[in-house]
Amino acid sequence: MSDTSVQFRLRASDHASDIDVRLESFKERWVATVSNGHRVETGLGQKARSALTAAVQTLEPRAAAAFLADPELFGVSWRILQAR
């Protein structure tokens, strides 16, 4: 079972697509699972952001920067901090 689990959706302001994201922590590692409705990709990292970046770049490399700039991530960061 994970220590922390957060689900959310990211939108790229200059793209028409959204991705669904699930971040989970397991001790000292994070797992990010992202889906655009057609594909599901997984990223691993020591921090939530590095796991998310790894997964998003695999799924949508051209839109990765836009997804990672979504203001939704401020709220997600807050939720992660509160859960720990």
MOGITA-V356355 format. One line per field, one symbol per residue. psi: psi as a letter, one per 20 degrees, with the letter a starting at -180 (. if undefined). A space follows every 50 residues. Layout:
psi: ???
This chain:
psi: qqgpppqrpqpphjqiqqqpqpppqndjqqpppqpjhhqpqqqqrhqggh gggggghhgmhhjghggijpihhghggggghhh.
